[in-house]
Amino acid sequence: MRRPALFCLLLLSSSLVLAHGHPVAVADDHPEAPRLKLCNRAEDVALQALGDRDKRRPLRPLPAEEAHATFLQSLARQVYEEPQIRSPKFAQSLARGRCNEYWEARGEGQNARP
């Protein structure tokens, strides 16, 4: 009786560990690919800004030629300057939320949906 329960527990815990925090691979021809790539980049920028702040380093500027550089730089500045943002999870969720708002505001949120 104990072995099936232990097996189920191990199976559940291993799937939770594997699914934690890794970006989803999306084909370039998928309609959501540009938004997902931007949101993944936004998360990276937010985590970098949080790390810079925590290590008392100046905020690193992003290359001006990078796509959506103005949005990403303002996100990095917000994470760097707001002391309420203390954890990587909070920085990532803020980045995802701001990314989705930015994408919708640009009018690129409407896919070919009926």
N, C-alpha and C positions, 0 to 999 in steps of 0.2 A: 504494500500500500504506500510505503514511503517513497519508493523509487519513482513511480509515475508522477507523484507530486513534485519531487525534486527535479525530475526531467523537465516538467512544465515550467517550473520556476526558472531554471537555467535557460530554457528556450526563450522565455519572455524577456529576461534580463539581457540576454545577448542581442536580441533584436532592438531593444531600446538603446543600447550602447552604440550599435552600428548606425542607427538612424539619427543620432544626435549631432546637429550642427554642421552638416555637410551640405553644400549647395547641390541642387539637382542638376544633372546634366541635361541640357536641352539642345535639340538639333537647331542649326542656324535657320532652317526654313520654317520653323514653328512660329506661329503668329505672335506668341508671347515672348519669344527669345530676346528681342531688344529690351523689353521692360525688365525681364528677369536678370539680364546681364547688368543693366544699370543698377538695379536694386542690390545685387551682389556686390557691385563696385561701391555703392553707397555704404553698405555694411563694413566693407574693408576700410573705407575712409574714416568712418566713425570710430572704428576700433583703433585705428592708427592715431587719431586725434586724442582719444582717451588715454592711450599709452603714452603719448608725448606729454600730456598734461600730468599724468601720474608720475612720470620720471622727471618732471620739471624741465622739459626741453621745450624750445619754441615750436610753434605750430609749423609743420612742413607745408610749404606751398605746393599746389598741384600744377602740373604743366598746363599752360594756357591753351595749348592745342588739343588737349584731351576733350573728348566729347562730353558735353554737359558740365564743363569745368566750373562755371559760375554756381550752379546748383550744388555741386560737390564741395566747393570751397566754402559756401555758406553753411552747409551741413557740418563740415569739419570745425568751422569757427564756433557754431552753436554748441557742439559737443565739448569743445575745448574750454569755452567760457562759462558754461553753466555748471556750477558745483553740485546741482541736484543729480546730475548724470554721474553715477558712481560705479555702476557695474557694466561689464561687457554686454550682458543680456539687455539691459535698458538701452544702451547705445545702439545695439542692433535693432531693437524694436522701434526706436525713434527713427533710425535710418530707413527702415522698411516703410513706416508710416509716411514719412516725408517724401520718399521716393514715389509711393503710390499717389500721393496728392499732386506731386510735380507732374507725373505722367498724365493724370487725368486733366490737370489744368492746361497742358499742352495740346489736349484734344487727341492724344494718341491712345487713349484708353478704349476707344471703340474699335473692336475687331469686327470681322465679318460675321456677326451673329445675326440670326433671323429675328 
